[in-house]
């Protein structure tokens, strides 16, 4: 197998921008010829087959979520690409920031559970159901903002602002801070894309990050004095067990940073990709109107076809193997959800949006196992309310032929559409 892999290195360069824009041919080649594939430029062993991802996800003892070193190394590479002047400014800003320790995403049991148990209070069925009218109100108000228009840039006008407004409301961000929060939260969530940045943009994001920390810490302290009905109040007033103590500011910031990805970035991406899938497959609209219950499957298919989180790493803790491929303690693997979700061994006609697909929910866009995305119910709620509202507003959604055609951003971790110009015929 290693000889096969060596022969493939020159053929598959997953980190090249053109491959990141459309990784699916490369994913298929890897699944078929090297389902565990060594990516030398990143020192990663990329796992692409559905069954092997499931095997690794279940075995948390061997494949650890303590992959902070991968993220730190990625940040170091970006930092070293900057000029000495930019590096000095970044170091100064970093010195002013509260250190954020690992919380849920990069922890194993039992530490992961104590944070997850606390955060589960935010995502009870009753709390999510109670939020439905507020979510619907944001969606309807955003669509009303289209006015008489019959062509819009969908990402800017709907896919992006809807989840951002909803997460701001759920967290309890004051109206006066919303404009700043929108900018800072977007920058914080985008950090996981691992896309190259200019020195100027690195400094801008670092400044936003520092100011966002100050805003959130101020809100945490205020909520302990004057609790409100919002997520920050729950985080501020709940105690971590078994220590029976409040979260530190660093722990709270770590959890909130994860919310910004789970509660905004991934949902915005799926709104955009789902709309593109609808535009590219006009018959889907008719099916969804005729059988509204198919909307649930449409959402799962959109998540499967264009997984908003394409992959996350795992640290190998001991010598082992996957499908006969040897791995050593200290190796870093990359679980490629975007590849597993198009594995024909699991999904028949995997590149097709099939509204009648059985077990469509088996897709792994939100991960699986103990690290399944805790915000998945919120994302599904927004998507299941948003797409029907769009169908009530208009029909014949289609790409605007006079504008640039949509293309994914060249991102290694997250997958998003920067823009989506569409046209439609108003119904209301």
ChimeraX attribute file (.defattr): number of C-alpha atoms within 10 A of each C-alpha:
attribute: neighborCount
match mode: 1-to-1
recipient: residues
	/A:1	14
	/A:2	13
	/A:3	7
	/A:4	11
	/A:5	18
	/A:6	12
	/A:7	11
	/A:8	18
	/A:9	15
	/A:10	8
	/A:11	10
	/A:12	20
	/A:13	17
	/A:14	20
	/A:15	16
	/A:16	13
	/A:17	15
	/A:18	13
	/A:19	18
	/A:20	19
	/A:21	19
	/A:22	15
	/A:23	21
	/A:24	17
	/A:25	12
	/A:26	18
	/A:27	26
	/A:28	19
	/A:29	15
	/A:30	21
	/A:31	22
	/A:32	12
	/A:33	14
	/A:34	22
	/A:35	25
	/A:36	29
	/A:37	25
	/A:38	21
	/A:39	19
	/A:40	10
	/A:41	10
	/A:42	13
	/A:43	12
	/A:44	18
	/A:45	21
	/A:46	24
	/A:47	28
	/A:48	30
	/A:49	28
	/A:50	25
	/A:51	15
	/A:52	17
	/A:53	23
	/A:54	16
	/A:55	13
	/A:56	19
	/A:57	22
	/A:58	15
	/A:59	11
	/A:60	19
	/A:61	15
	/A:62	17
	/A:63	24
	/A:64	21
	/A:65	22
	/A:66	18
	/A:67	20
	/A:68	17
	/A:69	11
	/A:70	18
	/A:71	13
	/A:72	11
	/A:73	12
	/A:74	15
	/A:75	14
	/A:76	11
	/A:77	12
	/A:78	17
	/A:79	18
	/A:80	11
	/A:81	15
	/A:82	17
	/A:83	11
	/A:84	12
	/A:85	9
	/A:86	18
	/A:87	17
	/A:88	12
	/A:89	16
	/A:90	20
	/A:91	13
	/A:92	12
	/A:93	15
	/A:94	15
	/A:95	11
	/A:96	9
	/A:97	16
	/A:98	15
	/A:99	13
	/A:100	15
	/A:101	16
	/A:102	17
	/A:103	21
	/A:104	24
	/A:105	20
	/A:106	17
	/A:107	18
	/A:108	18
	/A:109	13
	/A:110	8
	/A:111	13
	/A:112	18
	/A:113	18
	/A:114	16
	/A:115	20
	/A:116	18
	/A:117	12
	/A:118	16
	/A:119	19
	/A:120	12
	/A:121	14
	/A:122	19
	/A:123	16
	/A:124	12
	/A:125	11
	/A:126	9
	/A:127	11
	/A:128	14
	/A:129	12
	/A:130	11
	/A:131	14
	/A:132	14
	/A:133	11
	/A:134	13
	/A:135	23
	/A:136	18
	/A:137	12
	/A:138	19
	/A:139	26
	/A:140	17
	/A:141	11
	/A:142	17
	/A:143	17
	/A:144	12
	/A:145	12
	/A:146	15
	/A:147	10
	/A:148	9
	/A:149	11
	/A:150	13
	/A:151	17
	/A:152	17
	/A:153	16
	/A:154	19
	/A:155	23
	/A:156	16
	/A:157	15
	/A:158	21
	/A:159	29
	/A:160	22
	/A:161	18
	/A:162	26
	/A:163	28
	/A:164	23
	/A:165	20
	/A:166	22
	/A:167	22
	/A:168	22
	/A:169	18
	/A:170	18
	/A:171	20
	/A:172	18
	/A:173	19
	/A:174	11
	/A:175	11
	/A:176	8
	/A:177	11
	/A:178	16
	/A:179	9
	/A:180	15
	/A:181	22
	/A:182	16
	/A:183	15
	/A:184	23
	/A:185	25
	/A:186	19
	/A:187	19
	/A:188	19
	/A:189	20
	/A:190	18
	/A:191	15
	/A:192	17
	/A:193	17
	/A:194	16
	/A:195	16
	/A:196	13
	/A:197	14
	/A:198	13
	/A:199	20
	/A:200	11
	/A:201	12
	/A:202	21
	/A:203	18
	/A:204	14
	/A:205	22
	/A:206	22
	/A:207	18
	/A:208	20
	/A:209	20
	/A:210	17
	/A:211	16
	/A:212	19
	/A:213	21
	/A:214	14
	/A:215	15
	/A:216	20
	/A:217	20
	/A:218	12
	/A:219	20
	/A:220	23
	/A:221	16
	/A:222	15
	/A:223	20
	/A:224	16
	/A:225	12
	/A:226	10
	/A:227	15
	/A:228	13
	/A:229	11
	/A:230	16
	/A:231	21
	/A:232	26
	/A:233	21
	/A:234	20
	/A:235	25
	/A:236	22
	/A:237	17
	/A:238	17
	/A:239	15
	/A:240	18
	/A:241	13
	/A:242	7
	/A:243	8
	/A:244	9
	/A:245	11
	/A:246	15
	/A:247	17
	/A:248	14
	/A:249	19
	/A:250	18
	/A:251	20
	/A:252	21
	/A:253	23
	/A:254	18
	/A:255	20
	/A:256	20
	/A:257	17
	/A:258	19
	/A:259	19
	/A:260	22
	/A:261	23
	/A:262	24
	/A:263	27
	/A:264	27
	/A:265	26
	/A:266	25
	/A:267	28
	/A:268	28
	/A:269	26
	/A:270	27
	/A:271	28
	/A:272	25
	/A:273	26
	/A:274	24
	/A:275	23
	/A:276	21
	/A:277	20
	/A:278	20
	/A:279	20
	/A:280	13
	/A:281	14
	/A:282	14
	/A:283	11
	/A:284	19
	/A:285	16
	/A:286	13
	/A:287	14
	/A:288	19
	/A:289	15
	/A:290	10
	/A:291	10
	/A:292	11
	/A:293	12
	/A:294	17
	/A:295	20
	/A:296	16
	/A:297	20
	/A:298	25
	/A:299	22
	/A:300	26
	/A:301	27
	/A:302	25
	/A:303	28
	/A:304	28
	/A:305	24
	/A:306	26
	/A:307	30
	/A:308	27
	/A:309	27
	/A:310	26
	/A:311	23
	/A:312	19
	/A:313	24
	/A:314	25
	/A:315	23
	/A:316	24
	/A:317	18
	/A:318	14
	/A:319	12
	/A:320	14
	/A:321	12
	/A:322	14
	/A:323	12
	/A:324	9
	/A:325	14
	/A:326	12
	/A:327	18
	/A:328	13
	/A:329	13
	/A:330	12
	/A:331	16
	/A:332	23
	/A:333	25
	/A:334	22
	/A:335	26
	/A:336	24
	/A:337	29
	/A:338	29
	/A:339	30
	/A:340	32
	/A:341	26
	/A:342	27
	/A:343	22
	/A:344	15
	/A:345	13
	/A:346	15
	/A:347	20
	/A:348	13
	/A:349	13
	/A:350	17
	/A:351	16
	/A:352	14
	/A:353	21
	/A:354	18
	/A:355	19
	/A:356	11
	/A:357	17
	/A:358	11
	/A:359	10
	/A:360	19
	/A:361	15
	/A:362	13
	/A:363	24
	/A:364	27
	/A:365	28
	/A:366	22
	/A:367	22
	/A:368	16
	/A:369	13
	/A:370	16
	/A:371	20
	/A:372	14
	/A:373	19
	/A:374	21
	/A:375	20
	/A:376	18
	/A:377	15
	/A:378	24
	/A:379	21
	/A:380	17
	/A:381	17
	/A:382	23
	/A:383	25
	/A:384	15
	/A:385	17
	/A:386	21
	/A:387	19
	/A:388	14
	/A:389	15
	/A:390	18
	/A:391	17
	/A:392	12
	/A:393	17
	/A:394	15
	/A:395	17
	/A:396	16
	/A:397	23
	/A:398	20
	/A:399	22
	/A:400	18
	/A:401	10
	/A:402	8
	/A:403	11
	/A:404	11
	/A:405	12
	/A:406	17
	/A:407	13
	/A:408	17
	/A:409	19
	/A:410	23
	/A:411	22
	/A:412	22
	/A:413	23
	/A:414	25
	/A:415	25
	/A:416	28
	/A:417	21
	/A:418	16
	/A:419	19
	/A:420	24
	/A:421	20
	/A:422	23
	/A:423	20
	/A:424	18
	/A:425	14
	/A:426	19
	/A:427	10
	/A:428	9
